[in-house]
Amino acid sequence: MSASSRRAFLKGALGGAGGLAAAAASLTPLARTGAAADLTLEKLLQPHYLRLTQEELARVLARIEAEVRERHGVRAEVSDHKALPGVEFAFALDVDQCVGCRRCVHACAVENNSSRAPEIQYIRVLELPEGSLDLEEGDHHYAPESLPRAGRTYLPIQCQQCANPPCVGACPVGATWQEPDGVTVIDYDWCIGCRLCMAACPYWARRFNFAPPAVPSSALHPRMDYLTNRPRSAGVVEKCHFCLHRTRAGLQPACVEACPNGARKFGNVLDPDGELAWILARKSVFVLKPELGTLPRFYYYAGAERARAAAAPPRLDGE
């Protein structure tokens, strides 16, 4: 089903408001998880984000603010930061500086109003044998008494913000797409929960809400954005979006600010005088799974310029 046909189907094939309301539970594959409780006639008839007029968008943002106030008792400010001209966001990560503390993981969850029980984590940090970048050897559940552990390397993985994202083509309703600044986003009101995007992503970067996200009202971040950290519902997919509500306003992503060692670098890769351009020009960077042709905008490098076998690229995914 194309993005444009979804709304036409809802309005025509189901026939009238009564039919729409009655069909709400059947429009999500996992209605029994509680997703149907969040479906309303207004949401079902809402146009795709890219087709919203300014007037329609203002009504949508006001609706979300009212929902947050009703459910959490929090006066939220929901914005819609647009992509800036001449900007292509990218990440670089110094694997020599990452100590596996996972502060980035938890700062991301707090900033993005992610579920706490269980905690939905956009960032997955792998502990690997020192010198190896074979993802199959990675342990996501490491729990040592102190970090970093001798003889171990730490590799954070999140959405790679691919220039050629397979998840976008896999979505049957156009709920995920790539913005002009290179960031792939999700319209939570348009997602039908089919999880085909999750199957298409080779980096395990997308998360599915099997239950309504559990976020204490006292912990809810009140500054929200339509495409990023506004509250989600059960039955939808979410992922890292480079904190667009922050980065499009000139701030750094929450994970960058949380990193104690400065391992994370973020910026506009099109800026010739920026830190990202400097790293790409002077460091031996690599990306995950380059053979897939996804063209990630998330680069890794060894800041200490550790010796590498001249003819051997990093081992990835059990190669």
N, C-alpha and C positions, 0 to 999 in steps of 0.2 A: 504494500500500500504506500503510495507516495505521500509526501508531506501535504500536498495540496488536496489530496483526495480524502484525507482523514476527517477533516471537518465536514466536508460534503457528505461523507458516509454517515456521520453522526446526525447531521441535520435532516438528511433525506431518507436514508434507509430505515432508520429507527422510528421516524414519524412522530414528531411532536414532543412536547416537554415531558409528558407522562412516560412515553417510551424511552426517552433519554434517561430519566431518573431511574426507571426500572432496569435499564441495561447497564447502569454504571458498574455494578459488581462484575458483570461479565466482560467488561472491556479491559481488565487487567488479568494477566495469567495467574496471579497469586492473590485473588480477591480475599481469600480466607485469611491472609496475613493481617488484614485490617486496612489495606490500601483503599478499599471501597468507601470507607468512612470519610476520607478526605476528598472524594469526588463530589463535585457540585455541578449543577447545570451551567453555572457561569464558567467554570474551568473547562468543562467539556466543549463549550462553544467558543472558547478563547482562541483567537487566531494564533498562528505560529509567531514566535517572537520577531522574526525578521519581517513580518507583515503587519505588525502592530503600528497603528498611527500614534502620534504623540498623545492624543486624547485617550485612546484605548490603553496605552502604556501607563498613563497617569492613574487610570482607574484600577489597573492591575496592581500597581505598587500600593495604592491606598487600600485595596482589598487585603494584600499580604500584611500590611501594617496592622489592620484591624484584626486579622486572624492571630497575629502574634500577641496583640494586646489581650484578646479574649482567652487564648490558651495559656499564656505564660504570665500575664500581668505586666508585661514589659512594653514600654513605649519605644518601638524600634523605628529607625529611619532607614527605609529601603530605597536605594538609589539604582541607577542604571548607567554605570560608567561605560562610555563608548571607547572604541579603539582610537588611538592617537595616530595621526598621519606620520609616515616616515619611521615607524617603530616596528621592530620584529623582536619579540622577547625571546631570550634564551638563557639557559642555565649552564654553569660549569662547576664541577665539583672536584676538589683536590683530595684524592683518595689517601694521600699521605697524612692529611690533617684530620680526617674523620676518625674519631675514637669509639664510635659505636654507642654513644651515650643515649641516643634516641630523643634528645631534647627537641629536635626538629619534628619528630613524629607527634609528640604530645602538644607542642605549640601549634602545629597545624590543626589538630583536632579542636583545640580551644578557639582558635581564630575563625574556623569555618563552621562552628556550631554542629560538629559531627556528633553522632551518638556516642555516649559514654559507656553504655551497658547493653551490648558489648561496644567497645570503642571502635568506631570505624576509622581506620588509618589509611590515609592516602599514600603515606611513605612507608616502605618496607625496607628495613636495614638488614642486610645479610652479613653474617660473620663467615669469613672464608679463611682457608689456610693461607698463610703469608705467601705472597708471590703468585697466587692463583686468582684468576678471574672466571673460573668455571662456575657458572651459576648453579649447576647441579650439586656442587659441593657446599653451597651456602646453607646456613642455619638461621632461620628467621626467629627462632624461639630461644636464642641463647640467653642465659641468665647467670653470668659470672658474678663473683663477689665484688670485683673491681674491674674497671675498664681503663685503657684497652688491655686485652690479654696478650701476653707475649706469643709471638708466632701466629698472630691473626691479622687479617685485613678486613676492613669494614666497607661495605658497598651499599649505600642507600639507593633504592629504586622507587620511582614514582612515574606518573605520566610523563612520557618522553616528548610530548608535544611535537609529534612527527610532522614533517612537511608533507608526507604522503601517508596520512593516517588510515589504516585499514578499518578502524572502528566506524568512521564516518560512512563509508560505503556499505557497511553491514547493517546500519540502522534502517528499518523498512519504512519509517515515518518521518525521517529528517529531524529527529529530536536532538541529534548531535551534529555539529558542523565546525568548520575552522573559521575563526575570526580574522580580520585583516592584519592583526598583529601577530598572527601565527598560532594563537592559542585555540585549542579545540575545547568547546564548551558543550553544556547540556542544558536543554530547557526541561526542567523537572515537571512542568505542567503538560509537556507534550510527550514525555517518555511513557511507553506502554508496558515497560518491564519485561520485554521479551528476552533480554540479556544476550542478544546476538552480538552486540558490540563487545561484551566481555569475552565471548568466545573468539572474536577476531583480534583482540589485543594480545600481542605476543609478550607484553611486559607485565602482565598481572596488575594493571594499573586501575582497573575499575572495580567499584564495590556496589553490591546490591543490598538494599534495605529489605530484609525479610520481615521486619516488624517496624512499627513507628519508631523513629530515632528517639532515644532516651537522652534528653539534655535537660539538666536541672534549670529551672527558670533563673536561679541566682547566678548561673554560669553562662547564660545566653549573651552572646556578643550583640549589642543593640545596633551597631552600624552594619547594615546588610546591603547586598546587591542582588539583583534579580538572577544573574547568571552564576553567582558564586555561593555565598554563605547564608542565604536565607534558609529557614527551616524546610527540610524535605519531608516527604511522607513515605510510608511503606510502599513497596512495589516499584521503586524507581532506582535508577543507577546514578552514582555520583563518582567524582574523581577530582584529582588535582587540577586547578585552573590557573596556576601561577598567581594566586591571590589577586585577581584582576581588580577587585574593589580597592586594593591598596596600590598595586603597581601602576595602574592607569592614573592614579592620583599622585604619583611621584614617590611613593614609599617602597620599601623593600618587602618581599614576602615574609610571612611570619617565621618560616623555617630558617631564613637567612639571619634574621635578628636573633634567633634562639641559639644558633650554633656557637659554642664557646671558643672554637678554634679558628673561625673564619674559613672553614672548608668550603662554604657555599658562596658562589658568585652569581649574581643575577644582573641582567641589564639588556640594553638595546644592542643587538648584534650588528645593526646597521650604522651605529655611531663609530666612526673610525678612531675617535679619541677615547672611546670607552674601554672599561676593563675587559669586557668580553672579547672585543676585537684584539686587544693586546694578548690575551691568553691564547686565542686561536692562532695568532701569528707566531707565537714564541714557544708554545708548549706542544708536547707530543700528545695530542688529544685523541680519544677514541670514543666510539659510541657502542651501545649494546646491539648485538645482532645485526651488524651492517649488511649481512648477506640478504636480509629480507627486503631491503630497499625502502624502508619506512622513513629514512632520513630524519632521525631524531634531532631535536633542538636542545637536547640535554647531553652535555659533553663531560667526559671524565678525563682527568689528567693526573700525573704524579708530580706534585710541586717540587719535590726534591730531586726530580729527574733520575729516578732509580734506573739502574742498568736493566735493559731488556734485551732479549735475544734479537739480533739485528734482523733476522729473516722470519721471525715467528711473531705473528700478531697475537693479541690477548686471546686466551682460550675462553670461549663463550658457549654456554649451553651444552656442555659435554662434547665439544668438538674434539 
